[in-house]
Amino acid sequence: MAIDKVKLKELAEFLARIWSDDPKTVVVISSGSEIPNVTRLYGYRSITHKITMPYFGTMKTVKGLRDYHKYRLWRFSLFHEACHILFNSEAVFDRVKAIISNQGVGGKLHSKKLHSNLLKFARSIANIVEDYRIEELGTRMYKGMKAERLFSRAIYSRILKVPENELEMFGELVLAGKVAGDVEVPEWIRDLVDYVKKNALDNPSETIIHAINEFAYHINIDDVIAGTWGTLDVEGIEKFTREPKKGDFSEKALEKEIEDQLDKYKDSDISQSEFDEGEEDENLMGEAEDFKDKGDLAKLAKALLKGSKEIKREFKYLTERSKDEKMIDAESVVREVKDSSKVHLEFLYDKGLSQSLIEKLKLVKKKFFEKSGRVGEEFDVESYVADRNKPFLREERTRIGGYEVVLLIDLSGSVDAFIREYKRVLLSLGDALDFLGVRFAVYGFRGDATGYRQYDHLYIPRFKGFNERWGKNVMEKIARVEAKGLTPTGTILYELYPVVKKLKNPIVILLTDGYPEPYYEELRARDMIKKYVRSGIELIGIAIASNPEAVAKFSSNLKERLGIRKSIGISMYDLKLLPMKLLRLLMEVSM
């Protein structure tokens, strides 16, 4: 399955910036199969990081894996590289390099400097210890990645090669938790692995130096310098793997490997509820002393192999976006609000707000401009020079031609606290537009958190079409609807685009708090908003909150996160200020 690299880069960069806590992190998707890596980019007054990732289908270790499992392995590699940035691996490596450049390795300096093979050898040990440290810290901070780390270890454990020397034994034990083949591991290697796991998190540089000195004590450093010792250039666990063979990644083999990994890390707090939809929120791992039920262990291993809900959504998002299909007209998928329950409009309808909006929008609907002619209120010299037959100016009032408006209200759970105010604003806007004779339609949107098939998770009630009359029936539909579920802002803008682009002078007024979810909806929303702007579609955002801090935050979400430059943040207690704020934005649109 081919996934567009541009779309993959979008998601990867979004995730990497969250994981690395660096909003400037750049991700590059290469066409080769090289090992993922991080480099530092220097710019004027700024430093950023670049993560280079192979396309997930070209990674060396993924041959024979399902596409979904390839993506999971690739995603964890991205997380791993982001953790190098987050936990400042560069500073650790710089300190280690400074120490060994002065002290040497095992007391060995070559021509007053460290031999290149010794430097590679020391760097390999440093890479192994640091990879362990950043993964351990990263999965403690992002607990959802614990399961992905176990999954990744299980994959690599299936294709470990038999180690040829002590460095490969050390690397496999630290990074995979096991050694391939029937190999006798020296006791000092096992002791060193234990030492690393106890000390690397708090004292990374000192732990690396200790590990280097232990190797220098137990092996012949002259063989390392001569290049006859074996592996010297380790950049990650991939260095310890062989080419996958048929059957390595069968479902049964992977489940058994994951079960073994779970048995080793029985203090983990991974729950099956993270993986299987509809399961009760129970922790199948249990307490360490109760960790003897192999039935639970096998069940959790099977669930872990399936992956978490969020990663399934991500993969579905990538594969859906990569399909070159014709856009489906949103009119064909909207569902009418049908509910026979009674509603009381008087609790929502704000006549004062409606009247105020009508008065302000009248100023947008009509405006004055100067026109040259044979008669007028004043003589204009420039007009006389340009055209002697029309030397006078007069003011004329004209209608701003034919704006068509889409009112779009967020009905997700995140706006539930303010849904009455959102409905009040929507009803008043509808009243004002109807009074002024503007063609408009009203849609809502929310996501169903339980479904994955196309449109099962998307709910788009059409309260009013362009050719329907505004009245009590429409207003009751708006009053009746509930706020719950997710916020698929990007998807609703995607689905409505074919409808909106056909309109004459279209304006979309979006009532939302600016928090799309799941998180990939933010990427899609930003893309679609840029597309709307390029197509000449005006967007206005309105966010309602309970206090000035929240108002500022929601307004910032609309402007900075989504890119809606014309936006309003307003307190639920100051809705009377909305007409004037909206007037200012609409005057900008109509100029």
C-alpha positions as CSV (number, residue, x, y, z in Angstrom):
1,M,0.0,0.0,0.0
2,A,1.5,3.3,-1.1
3,I,1.0,6.3,1.2
4,D,1.7,9.8,0.0
5,K,5.0,11.0,1.5
6,V,3.6,14.5,1.9
7,K,0.7,13.3,4.0
8,L,3.0,11.0,6.0
9,K,5.4,14.0,6.6
10,E,2.5,16.1,7.8
11,L,1.5,13.6,10.5
12,A,5.1,12.8,11.4
13,E,6.1,16.4,11.9
14,F,3.0,17.0,14.0
15,L,3.8,14.1,16.2
16,A,7.5,14.8,16.4
17,R,6.9,18.3,17.5
18,I,4.7,17.1,20.3
19,W,7.0,14.4,21.5
20,S,10.2,16.5,21.2
21,D,8.5,19.5,22.8
22,D,10.2,21.5,20.0
23,P,7.7,23.3,17.6
24,K,10.5,23.9,15.1
25,T,11.4,20.2,14.6
26,V,11.5,19.2,10.9
27,V,10.9,15.7,9.6
28,V,12.3,14.6,6.2
29,I,11.0,11.4,4.6
30,S,13.8,9.9,2.5
31,S,13.5,7.4,-0.3
32,G,16.2,5.1,1.0
33,S,16.2,2.5,3.8
34,E,18.8,4.2,6.1
35,I,18.5,4.1,9.9
36,P,16.4,7.1,11.3
37,N,18.6,9.9,12.7
38,V,18.5,13.4,14.2
39,T,20.8,16.3,13.1
40,R,20.9,19.8,14.3
41,L,20.2,22.7,11.9
42,Y,21.6,26.1,12.5
43,G,19.8,29.2,11.3
44,Y,20.0,32.9,12.0
45,R,19.4,33.3,15.7
46,S,17.7,29.9,15.9
47,I,18.6,26.2,16.2
48,T,16.2,23.5,15.0
49,H,16.4,19.7,14.6
50,K,15.9,17.6,11.6
51,I,14.7,14.0,11.9
52,T,15.4,11.9,8.8
53,M,13.1,8.9,8.5
54,P,13.0,6.3,5.7
55,Y,9.6,5.7,4.1
56,F,8.1,3.1,6.4
57,G,7.8,0.6,3.6
58,T,11.5,0.6,2.9
59,M,12.8,0.0,6.4
60,K,15.2,-3.0,6.5
61,T,13.3,-4.8,9.3
62,V,9.8,-4.6,7.9
63,K,9.9,-7.2,5.1
64,G,7.1,-9.6,5.7
65,L,5.1,-7.3,8.1
66,R,1.6,-6.1,7.4
67,D,1.4,-2.5,6.4
68,Y,-0.3,-1.5,9.7
69,H,2.5,-3.2,11.7
70,K,5.1,-1.5,9.4
71,Y,3.6,1.8,10.3
72,R,3.6,1.1,14.0
73,L,7.3,0.1,13.9
74,W,8.1,3.2,11.9
75,R,6.1,5.4,14.3
76,F,8.0,4.2,17.3
77,S,11.2,4.9,15.5
78,L,10.0,8.5,15.0
79,F,9.1,8.6,18.7
80,H,12.6,7.3,19.5
81,E,14.3,10.1,17.5
82,A,12.0,12.8,19.0
83,C,13.1,11.6,22.5
84,H,16.7,12.2,21.5
85,I,15.8,15.8,21.1
86,L,13.5,16.0,24.2
87,F,16.1,14.5,26.5
88,N,19.1,16.3,24.9
89,S,21.2,13.3,23.8
90,E,23.6,15.7,22.1
91,A,24.7,17.2,25.4
92,V,25.3,13.7,26.8
93,F,27.4,12.7,23.7
94,D,29.4,15.9,23.8
95,R,30.3,15.4,27.5
96,V,31.3,11.7,26.8
97,K,33.4,12.8,23.8
98,A,35.2,15.4,25.9
99,I,36.1,12.9,28.6
100,I,37.4,10.1,26.4
101,S,39.3,12.6,24.2
102,N,41.3,13.6,27.3
103,Q,41.5,10.2,29.0
104,G,41.4,7.8,26.1
105,V,39.7,4.4,26.1
106,G,41.5,1.9,28.5
107,G,44.3,4.4,28.7
108,K,44.9,4.2,25.0
109,L,45.6,7.4,23.0
110,H,47.0,7.3,19.5
111,S,49.4,10.1,18.5
112,K,48.0,12.2,21.3
113,K,44.5,11.7,20.0
114,L,41.9,9.0,20.2
115,H,42.2,6.4,17.4
116,S,39.2,6.5,15.0
117,N,38.3,2.9,15.8
118,L,38.4,3.6,19.5
119,L,36.1,6.6,18.9
120,K,33.7,4.4,16.9
121,F,33.8,1.8,19.7
122,A,33.1,4.3,22.4
123,R,30.3,5.9,20.3
124,S,28.7,2.5,19.9
125,I,28.5,1.9,23.6
126,A,27.2,5.5,24.1
127,N,24.5,4.9,21.5
128,I,23.3,1.7,23.2
129,V,23.1,3.3,26.7
130,E,21.6,6.5,25.4
131,D,19.0,4.7,23.3
132,Y,17.9,2.8,26.5
133,R,17.8,6.0,28.5
134,I,15.7,8.1,26.2
135,E,13.2,5.3,25.5
136,E,12.8,4.6,29.2
137,L,12.3,8.3,30.0
138,G,10.0,8.8,26.9
139,T,7.7,5.9,27.8
140,R,7.4,7.2,31.3
141,M,6.3,10.6,30.1
142,Y,4.1,9.3,27.2
143,K,2.6,6.2,28.9
144,G,0.7,5.2,25.7
145,M,4.1,4.5,24.1
146,K,5.0,1.7,26.6
147,A,2.9,-0.7,24.6
148,E,4.5,0.4,21.3
149,R,7.9,-0.1,22.8
150,L,7.0,-3.7,23.7
151,F,5.6,-4.2,20.2
152,S,8.8,-2.8,18.7
153,R,11.0,-5.0,20.9
154,A,9.0,-8.0,19.9
155,I,9.5,-7.3,16.2
156,Y,13.2,-6.9,16.6
157,S,13.5,-9.9,19.0
158,R,12.2,-12.1,16.2
159,I,15.1,-11.2,13.9
160,L,18.0,-10.7,16.2
161,K,21.2,-12.2,14.8
162,V,23.6,-14.4,16.9
163,P,26.1,-12.0,18.5
164,E,29.7,-12.3,17.5
165,N,31.3,-10.4,20.4
166,E,30.6,-8.8,23.8
167,L,29.5,-5.5,22.3
168,E,26.7,-7.2,20.4
169,M,25.7,-9.2,23.4
170,F,25.5,-6.0,25.5
171,G,23.5,-4.2,22.8
172,E,20.9,-7.0,22.4
173,L,20.4,-7.4,26.2
174,V,20.0,-3.6,26.8
175,L,17.8,-2.9,23.8
176,A,15.9,-6.1,23.2
177,G,16.1,-7.8,26.6
178,K,17.4,-11.0,25.2
179,V,20.4,-12.5,23.2
180,A,19.7,-14.6,20.1
181,G,20.9,-18.1,19.8
182,D,22.5,-20.5,22.3
183,V,25.2,-18.1,23.4
184,E,26.9,-18.0,26.8
185,V,26.9,-14.4,28.0
186,P,29.8,-13.5,30.4
187,E,28.8,-12.6,33.9
188,W,30.4,-9.2,33.6
189,I,28.2,-8.3,30.7
190,R,25.0,-9.2,32.7
191,D,26.3,-7.1,35.6
192,L,27.0,-4.2,33.3
193,V,23.5,-4.4,31.8
194,D,22.1,-4.2,35.3
195,Y,24.3,-1.3,36.2
196,V,23.2,0.6,33.1
197,K,19.5,0.1,33.8
198,K,20.0,1.3,37.4
199,N,22.1,4.4,36.7
200,A,21.6,5.6,33.1
201,L,18.5,7.7,33.8
202,D,20.1,9.9,36.4
203,N,23.8,9.9,35.4
204,P,23.9,9.2,31.6
205,S,27.4,10.5,30.8
206,E,29.0,8.8,33.9
207,T,27.2,5.5,33.1
208,I,28.5,5.5,29.5
209,I,32.1,6.2,30.7
210,H,31.7,3.4,33.2
211,A,30.5,1.0,30.5
212,I,33.4,2.0,28.2
213,N,35.9,1.4,31.0
214,E,34.4,-2.0,31.8
215,F,34.8,-3.1,28.1
216,A,38.3,-1.7,28.1
217,Y,39.1,-3.8,31.1
218,H,37.7,-7.1,29.8
219,I,38.6,-7.1,26.1
220,N,41.8,-6.5,24.1
221,I,41.7,-2.8,23.1
222,D,44.6,-3.4,20.6
223,D,42.2,-5.7,18.6
224,V,39.7,-2.8,18.5
225,I,42.4,-0.4,17.2
226,A,43.5,-3.0,14.6
227,G,39.9,-3.4,13.4
228,T,39.9,-7.2,14.0
229,W,37.5,-7.2,16.9
230,G,34.2,-7.0,15.1
231,T,31.3,-4.6,15.2
232,L,32.4,-1.0,15.9
233,D,29.6,1.2,14.5
234,V,26.3,0.7,16.3
235,E,23.6,3.4,15.7
236,G,20.6,1.5,17.0
237,I,19.0,-1.9,17.5
238,E,18.8,-2.4,13.7
239,K,22.6,-3.2,13.7
240,F,21.9,-6.4,15.6
241,T,19.2,-7.7,13.2
242,R,19.3,-10.1,10.3
243,E,17.1,-10.2,7.2
244,P,13.6,-11.4,8.0
245,K,12.6,-14.9,6.9
246,K,9.3,-16.3,6.0
247,G,7.3,-17.0,9.2
248,D,9.2,-14.6,11.4
249,F,6.3,-12.3,11.6
250,S,3.3,-14.7,11.7
251,E,0.5,-13.7,14.1
252,K,1.3,-16.7,16.4
253,A,5.0,-16.0,16.4
254,L,4.5,-12.3,17.2
255,E,1.9,-13.0,19.9
256,K,4.3,-15.5,21.6
257,E,7.2,-12.9,21.4
258,I,5.0,-10.2,22.8
259,E,3.9,-12.5,25.6
260,D,7.5,-13.2,26.5
261,Q,8.3,-9.4,26.5
262,L,5.3,-8.8,28.8
263,D,6.5,-11.5,31.1
264,K,9.9,-9.7,31.4
265,Y,8.3,-6.4,32.0
266,K,5.5,-7.4,34.3
267,D,5.6,-4.2,36.3
268,S,4.2,-2.3,33.3
269,D,0.8,-0.7,33.7
270,I,-0.5,-1.5,30.2
271,S,-4.2,-2.2,30.1
272,Q,-6.2,-4.0,27.4
273,S,-8.6,-1.1,27.4
274,E,-6.0,0.8,25.4
275,F,-6.4,-1.6,22.6
276,D,-9.7,-3.3,22.2
277,E,-12.8,-1.1,21.7
278,G,-15.7,-2.0,23.9
279,E,-13.6,-3.7,26.6
280,E,-14.0,-2.7,30.2
281,D,-11.3,-0.5,31.6
282,E,-9.4,-3.2,33.4
283,N,-5.7,-3.6,33.9
284,L,-4.9,-7.1,32.8
285,M,-1.3,-6.7,33.8
286,G,-2.3,-6.8,37.5
287,E,0.1,-6.4,40.4
288,A,3.5,-8.0,40.2
289,E,2.7,-10.6,42.8
290,D,-0.5,-11.6,41.0
291,F,1.2,-11.9,37.7
292,K,0.9,-15.6,37.2
293,D,-2.3,-16.0,35.1
294,K,-0.9,-16.9,31.7
295,G,-4.4,-16.7,30.3
296,D,-4.5,-13.0,31.0
297,L,-1.0,-12.6,29.6
298,A,-1.9,-14.3,26.3
299,K,-5.1,-12.2,26.0
300,L,-3.2,-8.9,26.6
301,A,-0.5,-10.0,24.0
302,K,-3.2,-10.6,21.4
303,A,-4.7,-7.2,22.2
304,L,-1.3,-5.4,22.0
305,L,-0.7,-6.9,18.6
306,K,-3.9,-5.3,17.3
307,G,-2.7,-1.9,18.5
308,S,-4.3,1.1,20.2
309,K,-7.4,3.0,19.0
310,E,-5.4,6.1,18.3
311,I,-2.9,4.4,16.1
312,K,-5.7,2.7,14.2
313,R,-7.3,6.1,13.6
314,E,-4.0,7.5,12.4
315,F,-3.4,4.7,10.0
316,K,-7.0,5.0,8.7
317,Y,-6.5,8.7,8.3
318,L,-3.3,8.2,6.2
319,T,-4.8,5.5,4.0
320,E,-8.0,7.4,3.5
321,R,-6.3,10.6,2.6
322,S,-4.1,8.7,0.1
323,K,-7.0,7.4,-1.9
324,D,-7.4,9.4,-5.1
325,E,-11.2,9.4,-5.0
326,K,-13.7,11.9,-6.2
327,M,-14.9,14.2,-3.3
328,I,-18.4,13.3,-2.2
329,D,-20.9,16.2,-2.0
330,A,-21.7,16.9,1.6
331,E,-25.3,17.3,0.7
332,S,-25.5,13.5,0.1
333,V,-24.3,12.6,3.5
334,V,-25.9,15.0,5.8
335,R,-28.6,13.7,8.1
336,E,-31.6,15.7,9.2
337,V,-32.2,16.2,12.9
338,K,-35.3,14.1,13.8
339,D,-36.5,14.2,17.3
340,S,-40.0,14.5,18.6
341,S,-39.0,15.8,22.1
342,K,-40.4,19.1,23.2
343,V,-38.1,22.2,23.2
344,H,-38.6,25.6,24.8
345,L,-37.2,28.2,22.4
346,E,-37.9,31.1,24.8
347,F,-35.0,29.9,27.0
348,L,-32.6,30.2,24.0
349,Y,-34.0,32.9,21.8
350,D,-32.4,36.4,22.5
351,K,-34.5,39.0,20.8
352,G,-32.2,41.8,21.9
353,L,-29.2,40.1,20.4
354,S,-31.1,39.4,17.2
355,Q,-32.1,43.1,16.9
356,S,-28.6,44.3,17.6
357,L,-27.2,42.0,14.9
358,I,-29.8,43.2,12.4
359,E,-28.9,46.8,13.0
360,K,-25.1,46.2,12.7
361,L,-25.4,43.9,9.6
362,K,-27.5,46.5,7.9
363,L,-24.4,48.6,7.7
364,V,-22.6,45.8,5.9
365,K,-25.6,45.1,3.6
366,K,-25.6,48.7,2.4
367,K,-22.8,51.2,2.1
368,F,-22.0,54.6,0.4
369,F,-19.6,55.2,-2.4
370,E,-18.7,58.3,-4.6
371,K,-19.7,58.4,-8.3
372,S,-18.9,60.9,-11.0
373,G,-21.7,62.5,-13.1
374,R,-23.2,65.5,-14.8
375,V,-24.8,66.6,-11.5
376,G,-23.8,66.1,-7.9
377,E,-23.2,67.6,-4.4
378,E,-19.7,68.9,-5.2
379,F,-17.4,69.9,-8.0
380,D,-14.2,67.7,-8.4
381,V,-11.2,69.1,-10.3
382,E,-9.7,65.7,-11.0
383,S,-12.9,64.4,-12.4
384,Y,-13.2,67.5,-14.6
385,V,-9.7,67.0,-16.0
386,A,-10.4,63.3,-16.6
387,D,-13.8,63.8,-18.1
388,R,-15.3,67.3,-18.7
389,N,-18.8,65.8,-19.1
390,K,-18.8,64.3,-15.5
391,P,-17.2,66.9,-13.2
392,F,-19.4,66.4,-10.2
393,L,-19.4,63.8,-7.4
394,R,-22.4,62.4,-5.6
395,E,-22.7,59.8,-2.9
396,E,-24.7,56.7,-3.8
397,R,-25.9,53.9,-1.6
398,T,-25.7,50.4,-3.0
399,R,-26.2,46.9,-1.9
400,I,-23.1,44.8,-1.6
401,G,-23.9,42.1,-4.1
402,G,-25.1,38.7,-3.1
403,Y,-23.1,37.2,-0.3
404,E,-24.1,33.6,0.5
405,V,-23.3,32.5,4.0
406,V,-22.8,29.1,5.7
407,L,-23.3,29.0,9.5
408,L,-21.4,26.1,10.9
409,I,-21.7,25.1,14.6
410,D,-19.5,22.8,16.6
411,L,-21.6,20.2,18.4
412,S,-18.8,18.2,20.1
413,G,-18.5,17.5,23.8
414,S,-15.8,20.2,24.3
415,V,-18.4,22.9,23.7
416,D,-21.0,21.4,25.9
417,A,-20.4,23.9,28.8
418,F,-21.3,26.7,26.4
419,I,-23.7,25.1,24.0
420,R,-26.7,27.3,25.1
421,E,-24.7,30.4,24.3
422,Y,-23.5,28.9,20.9
423,K,-27.2,28.1,20.1
424,R,-28.3,31.6,21.2
425,V,-25.7,33.2,18.8
426,L,-26.6,30.9,16.0
427,L,-30.3,31.6,16.3
428,S,-29.7,35.4,16.4
429,L,-27.4,35.2,13.3
430,G,-30.1,33.2,11.5
431,D,-32.7,35.8,12.4
432,A,-30.5,38.7,11.2
433,L,-29.5,37.1,7.9
434,D,-33.1,36.1,7.2
435,F,-34.3,39.7,7.9
436,L,-31.8,41.1,5.5
437,G,-32.6,38.7,2.8
438,V,-29.2,37.0,2.7
439,R,-29.1,33.4,1.3
440,F,-27.7,31.1,4.0
441,A,-27.5,27.5,5.2
442,V,-26.9,26.1,8.7
443,Y,-25.0,23.0,9.5
444,G,-23.7,21.3,12.6
445,F,-20.9,18.8,13.1
446,R,-19.5,16.3,15.6
447,G,-17.7,13.0,15.5
448,D,-19.0,9.6,16.8
449,A,-16.1,8.2,18.9
450,T,-17.1,4.6,18.4
451,G,-17.0,4.0,14.6
452,Y,-14.2,3.7,12.1
453,R,-16.0,3.1,8.8
454,Q,-16.3,6.1,6.4
455,Y,-18.9,8.5,7.8
456,D,-20.0,6.3,10.7
457,H,-18.0,8.7,12.9
458,L,-19.2,11.8,11.2
459,Y,-22.5,13.5,12.1
460,I,-23.5,16.5,10.0
461,P,-27.0,17.7,10.8
462,R,-28.4,20.2,8.2
463,F,-30.6,22.5,10.1
464,K,-31.4,24.7,7.1
465,G,-30.6,24.4,3.4
466,F,-30.1,27.4,1.1
467,N,-33.6,27.0,-0.4
468,E,-35.4,26.4,2.9
469,R,-37.2,29.0,4.9
470,W,-35.9,30.2,8.3
471,G,-38.6,29.8,10.9
472,K,-39.7,28.0,14.1
473,N,-39.2,24.5,12.6
474,V,-35.5,25.2,11.9
475,M,-35.0,27.0,15.2
476,E,-36.4,24.0,17.1
477,K,-34.0,21.7,15.3
478,I,-31.1,23.8,16.5
479,A,-32.5,24.0,20.1
480,R,-33.0,20.2,20.2
481,V,-29.5,18.9,19.2
482,E,-27.0,17.8,21.9
483,A,-23.3,18.5,22.2
484,K,-21.1,15.3,22.5
485,G,-18.4,13.3,20.8
486,L,-15.3,14.4,19.0
487,T,-14.5,17.6,16.9
488,P,-13.8,16.6,13.2
489,T,-13.2,20.2,12.1
490,G,-11.0,19.2,9.2
491,T,-13.4,16.5,7.9
492,I,-16.4,18.8,8.0
493,L,-14.5,21.5,6.0
494,Y,-13.4,18.9,3.6
495,E,-17.0,17.6,3.0
496,L,-18.5,21.0,2.7
497,Y,-15.9,22.4,0.3
498,P,-17.7,21.2,-2.9
499,V,-20.9,22.9,-1.7
500,V,-19.3,26.2,-0.5
501,K,-17.0,26.7,-3.6
502,K,-20.1,26.9,-5.8
503,L,-21.6,29.8,-3.9
504,K,-21.5,33.4,-4.9
505,N,-19.2,35.4,-2.6
506,P,-19.2,32.7,0.1
507,I,-18.7,33.4,3.8
508,V,-18.3,30.6,6.3
509,I,-19.0,31.5,9.9
510,L,-17.6,28.8,12.2
511,L,-18.7,28.6,15.8
512,T,-16.1,26.4,17.7
513,D,-13.6,26.4,20.5
514,G,-10.8,25.7,18.1
515,Y,-9.9,22.2,19.4
516,P,-10.2,19.7,16.6
517,E,-9.9,16.0,17.7
518,P,-8.6,13.4,17.1
519,Y,-5.4,15.4,16.7
520,Y,-4.9,14.6,13.0
521,E,-8.1,16.6,12.4
522,E,-6.0,19.7,13.2
523,L,-3.7,18.9,10.3
524,R,-6.7,18.4,8.0
525,A,-8.4,21.6,9.3
526,R,-5.3,23.8,8.6
527,D,-5.0,22.3,5.1
528,M,-8.6,22.9,4.3
529,I,-8.6,26.5,5.7
530,K,-5.7,27.3,3.4
531,K,-7.6,25.8,0.5
532,Y,-10.7,27.9,1.4
533,V,-8.6,31.1,1.5
534,R,-6.9,30.2,-1.9
535,S,-10.4,29.7,-3.4
536,G,-11.6,33.1,-2.2
537,I,-13.9,31.7,0.5
538,E,-14.0,34.0,3.6
539,L,-13.8,32.3,7.0
540,I,-14.8,33.9,10.3
541,G,-14.4,32.1,13.6
542,I,-16.4,32.7,16.7
543,A,-15.4,31.2,20.1
544,I,-17.3,31.5,23.3
545,A,-15.8,31.0,26.8
546,S,-16.6,31.7,30.5
547,N,-13.7,34.0,31.5
548,P,-11.1,36.4,29.8
549,E,-8.3,33.8,30.0
550,A,-10.3,31.1,28.2
551,V,-11.6,33.7,25.7
552,A,-8.0,34.6,24.8
553,K,-7.0,31.0,24.6
554,F,-9.9,30.0,22.3
555,S,-9.4,33.0,20.1
556,S,-5.7,32.1,19.8
557,N,-6.7,28.5,18.9
558,L,-8.7,29.9,16.0
559,K,-6.0,32.2,14.8
560,E,-2.7,30.3,15.5
561,R,-3.7,26.7,15.5
562,L,-6.2,26.7,12.7
563,G,-5.2,29.8,10.8
564,I,-8.6,31.6,10.8
565,R,-7.2,35.1,10.7
566,K,-10.7,36.7,11.1
567,S,-11.9,35.4,14.5
568,I,-13.7,36.6,17.6
569,G,-13.3,35.4,21.2
570,I,-16.1,36.5,23.4
571,S,-17.3,35.8,27.0
572,M,-20.6,34.0,27.5
573,Y,-21.5,37.0,29.8
574,D,-20.8,39.6,27.1
575,L,-22.7,38.4,24.1
576,K,-24.0,41.9,23.6
577,L,-20.5,42.8,22.3
578,L,-20.7,40.3,19.5
579,P,-22.6,42.5,16.9
580,M,-20.0,45.2,16.9
581,K,-17.1,42.7,16.8
582,L,-18.7,40.8,13.9
583,L,-19.5,44.1,12.1
584,R,-15.8,45.0,12.1
585,L,-14.8,41.7,10.6
586,L,-17.6,41.7,8.0
587,M,-16.7,45.3,7.0
588,E,-13.2,43.9,6.2
589,V,-14.7,41.2,4.1
590,S,-16.9,43.5,2.1
591,M,-14.3,46.2,1.3
